[in-house]
Amino acid sequence: MRQISLREALNESLRYNLQHDERVFCWGEDIGVLGGAFGVTAGLIDEFGPMRIIDTPLSEIAIVGAGIGAALGGLRPVVEIMYIDFTPGCMDMIVNQMAKIHYMFGGQSKVPMVLRIVTGAMGENAAQHSQSFYSFFVHVPGLIVATPSTPYDAKGLLNTSIASDNPVIFVEHKRTVNIKGEVPEEHYTIPFGKAEVKREGTDITLVATQALMHDALSVAEDLQKEHVSIEVIDPRTLKPLDKETIFQSVEKTGRLIVADEGWIHCGMASEISALVAEEMITYLDGPIIRVGTPDSPCPFSPPLEKAYIPGEKEIREAIKKLI
Amino acid sequence: MNNEMRVDMLRGMMRIRAFEEKIQELYLAGYIPGSMHLSTGQEAVPVGCCMCLREDDYLMSSHRGHGHVLAKGGEYKYMMAELYGKRTGYSSGKGGSMHFAHVAIGVLGTNGIVGGGIPIAAGVGFAAKYLKSDRVVACFFGDGAAETGAFHEGLNFAAVLEVPVVYIIENNQYAISVPRKLSDRLEDLSVRAVAYGMPGETIDGNDVVAVYEAAKRGVERARSGGGPVLIECKTYRWHGHHAGEPRDGLVYRTQEEMDSWKEKCPIRRLKAQLLDEGVVTETDIDAMQRGFQQELEEATQFANESPYPDESDLLRDVYIAEE
């Protein structure tokens, strides 16, 4: 099968949905002629024109808020906020409006909107362009949170997100946009709340998201040589979360590591750990280990940033604690 | 302005006043839970504006939104049931006083976050334009909302998109307890329209005919593709910020000020004119008032007798089932 990058997979999904559903349009900062800060919308303005691929003023409240309104008015907006770091400025729109409109008005209206955001630390972008706090959104009832790690999952989940009647936060990790993988040319969808066992193993369950999923696979391959068998699970959507797939794996392995680039404190790794502790403690043969970012902002200086970003080294250390 | 329309205006304002007075009585007697914000004294704004709207036009409003919902065609009984937290209410009892919606008559929602509806309205207008309908959005909010970031971003984006939205500031002089002079340095908030490249005007918000005429200009302009406008209606709230506020807010305002505004009561003013001109008689007005009282008794009974939502409704409508 052909191999394309995660960025190309997303572009393909957007193109398909724009072609097949007149209600779909995109707006965000620099998504037009520039093609988006990470190139995901490259070329779309040429094909679909400035009425459907819209460069916006630098107004995150308006970008998200008017996206919500467009969804209420019958459209299917795909809205881009360049970095997750910019979402606190429009958190009211996300938390109080986008997430709650369906419930608060007794189910009368819906907000079929996708909010695409870029996450992750990479390339010395310092404290305000490197964060991964999507657990904020997982915390809020009413939002779907998708976190694909591979090009295949990215295309399938974006297709599902655009077709969904629920508001979706679609998280794209910087370190994965250029990763290539097999992606069918035809249209397909991936259901929300379905984790995937990316690699089977028997000794340790390693739940890993986005860039850390790739690090997890790499470490697992290496350790196979030392006869340590690691099962790598990618939740793919953090809300809804596929607890069953994780629980089944823990039942088999008795050991759990959760690797997620969010801050460990109150983050996604903590939530998954708590779920397993609450419901599966009798199956555990050791402590649950969390891998993530430390309780600090992301520093600029290259060696400090390296120390901040979790990766293969941190996963190896976690595994060592369990074997 | 023909007489029939002026009588309709009087009826519309009396209908709102009767509702607000009745629910205040019920609230103080402990029948209505939670908190609510009354618009007594401000009735000319919703009535004057909504008389320019078609049934399929959209309306968005604020926490002080009962009058807007009524003026757009909301019915006493479903509003009362919502205030009681009953399943038969407009928002199935999930919303209460601050969260009314009735999509069937274009009421997309009243918003508990000050300024929250402003950028959303821009997006609803975008959808109307995108879908090539000639529907218009009326977006009501208070003077306090004019100080939010959502106001600036929302109006600017609405202007950039050239969407059919009529923004209406219902300036009642206070943001809870903070008077206008502590909020900005402007005499008229409508001058801000210049900054966004849209027309703006300030009018006497207690003169329902003046409100109607300004709104008509705005709605016609918006409907014919002219883009958004900003209308400031100067008015006054007779009661405290919320129902039951001690001494109707005399802590931060004077009795003289309150009395002077009550002299300018929009209902009394139009009533005097119509009586003077022989368009209506006292008997006509009494009959109207009795009609509203009767309808309110029925609405109260309906709300009383309606069931509360079932406990199983708690988790209903958080998400829409995925196909």
Contacts between the chains, C-beta under 8 A, distances in Angstrom:
chain1	res1	chain2	res2	distance
A	25	B	130	7.1
A	51	B	130	7.3
A	56	B	157	7.0
A	56	B	160	7.9
A	57	B	153	7.7
A	57	B	156	6.2
A	57	B	157	6.2
A	57	B	160	6.1
A	59	B	153	3.8
A	59	B	156	6.5
A	59	B	157	5.8
A	60	B	153	7.8
A	61	B	119	5.7
A	61	B	149	5.6
A	61	B	150	5.1
A	61	B	153	4.5
A	61	B	154	7.2
A	62	B	119	4.5
A	62	B	122	6.6
A	62	B	150	7.8
A	62	B	153	3.8
A	62	B	154	5.4
A	62	B	156	6.9
A	62	B	157	3.8
A	63	B	157	7.6
A	64	B	119	7.7
A	65	B	116	7.7
A	65	B	118	7.4
A	65	B	119	2.7
A	65	B	120	5.0
A	65	B	122	7.2
A	65	B	123	6.6
A	65	B	150	6.5
A	65	B	153	7.5
A	65	B	154	6.3
A	66	B	119	5.1
A	66	B	120	6.9
A	66	B	122	4.3
A	66	B	123	3.4
A	66	B	126	6.2
A	66	B	154	7.3
A	66	B	157	5.6
A	66	B	158	7.7
A	66	B	161	7.5
A	67	B	123	5.9
A	68	B	119	7.9
A	68	B	120	5.1
A	68	B	123	6.0
A	69	B	119	7.0
A	69	B	120	4.0
A	69	B	121	6.0
A	69	B	122	6.1
A	69	B	123	2.4
A	69	B	124	4.1
A	69	B	125	7.3
A	69	B	126	6.9
A	69	B	127	6.9
A	70	B	123	4.0
A	70	B	124	7.2
A	70	B	126	5.1
A	70	B	127	4.7
A	70	B	130	7.4
A	71	B	123	7.4
A	71	B	127	7.9
A	72	B	108	5.6
A	72	B	120	7.0
A	72	B	123	7.2
A	72	B	124	5.6
A	72	B	127	7.3
A	73	B	58	7.6
A	73	B	123	6.7
A	73	B	124	4.4
A	73	B	125	7.7
A	73	B	126	7.1
A	73	B	127	2.4
A	73	B	128	6.0
A	73	B	130	7.9
A	73	B	131	7.4
A	74	B	127	5.4
A	74	B	131	6.2
A	75	B	126	7.7
A	75	B	127	4.9
A	75	B	130	6.1
A	75	B	131	7.5
A	77	B	123	7.6
A	89	B	149	7.9
A	92	B	113	5.7
A	92	B	116	6.4
A	92	B	150	7.3
A	93	B	116	7.6
A	93	B	119	6.9
A	93	B	120	7.9
A	93	B	150	7.9
A	96	B	112	7.7
A	96	B	113	5.1
A	96	B	116	6.4
A	97	B	111	7.6
A	97	B	113	7.4
A	97	B	116	5.9
A	97	B	120	6.4
A	101	B	109	6.6
A	102	B	317	5.8
A	102	B	318	7.7
A	102	B	319	7.8
A	102	B	320	6.6
A	103	B	94	6.1
A	103	B	317	4.9
A	103	B	318	5.5
A	104	B	91	6.7
A	104	B	94	6.0
A	104	B	95	5.2
A	104	B	99	4.7
A	104	B	109	7.6
A	105	B	90	7.8
A	105	B	91	4.7
A	105	B	94	7.2
A	105	B	95	5.8
A	105	B	99	6.2
A	105	B	100	7.9
A	105	B	101	3.8
A	105	B	103	7.8
A	105	B	109	5.7
A	106	B	89	7.6
A	106	B	90	7.3
A	106	B	91	4.0
A	106	B	92	3.1
A	106	B	93	7.2
A	106	B	94	4.8
A	106	B	95	6.6
A	106	B	101	7.7
A	106	B	317	6.6
A	107	B	92	6.8
A	107	B	316	7.0
A	107	B	317	3.7
A	108	B	91	7.3
A	108	B	101	5.5
A	108	B	102	7.5
A	108	B	103	4.8
A	109	B	101	6.5
A	109	B	103	5.5
A	109	B	108	6.6
A	109	B	109	7.2
A	110	B	320	6.0
A	141	B	318	5.2
A	142	B	318	5.8
A	142	B	319	7.0
A	144	B	319	7.6
A	160	B	322	7.7
A	163	B	323	7.7
A	164	B	320	7.9
A	164	B	322	6.1
A	165	B	320	4.3
A	165	B	322	8.0
A	166	B	319	5.4
A	166	B	320	5.4
A	166	B	322	7.4
A	191	B	322	6.8
A	192	B	322	6.0
